[in-house]
Structure formats: C-alpha cells, structure tokens
Amino acid sequence: MRLFGIIYALVGPTLAGILITAALTMNMFTTNAMIVSAVIGFLVAVPVAWYIAKMIRENA
C-alpha cells in the first residue's frame, strides 16, 4: 500500500497535467474543462499506479 501511495503521488499529477495540457491545446479555456481534466487524470491514475506497484512487487 505504501508503494502504491508513492507511485500515485507521481502518476496522478502527471496524468492530470497531461490532460489539462490536452484541453488547453483544444482551446478549452474554461474553468470547468480544467477541473474535469484534472479529476479524470487523478481517477485514471488509480488503476495505473496499482498496476505499476503490482508489477514492481512481483518483479522485485
């Protein structure tokens, strides 16, 4: 669980930033678009971090 938390702390803001950048690239400058992009990024980061942590534990 600790490894998952560390990886999530790195993956969450990264994915949120990527999605916010994508929204800005598509000329979506509203506050709502930024918030939705960030929330989706943080939600998608949960299974990604879980998978990465699982792979690290299995191969360590």
N, C-alpha and C positions, 0 to 999 in steps of 0.2 A: 504494500500500500504506500510505503514511503517513496519507493522508486516511481510509482505511478504519479504521485504528487509532484515530484521534481520534474518529471517529463511533461506533465500537464502545464506546469508553470512556464515551460519553454514553448510548448506547441500551441497553447491557447492564444497568447498574444500574437504569435507568428501568423496563425491562420486568420485571426481577426484582422490583422494589418493587411494581409494579402487581399482579403475580401473587401475591406474598406478602399484599398487602392483600386481594385477592380471596379467598385461602384463609382469612384471618382473618375476613372477612365471613361466610364459610360455616361458621363455628365449627370450623375445623380448627386446633386449637391445638397439635398435636403437633410435635415437632422434625422428624420425618420429612416432614411436609407442608410445613414451611418450607423445608427443604433441597431437596425435589423442585421446589417452586415456583421457587426461585432458580435452580436448574440449568436448568429449562425456559426461564426468562426469558433466561438468558445464551445458551442454544443458539439460541433463536428470534432473538436479536439479531444473530447472524452473517449470515444472508441479508438481514435488514433493513438492516444497516449497509452491506453490499456493494451493495445496490440503491441506497441513498441516495448512496453515494460515486460509483457509476457515473453516476447522474443528474446529480450536481454536475459531474463531469468532462466529460460530454457537453455540458452547457449553459454551461460556463464559457468 
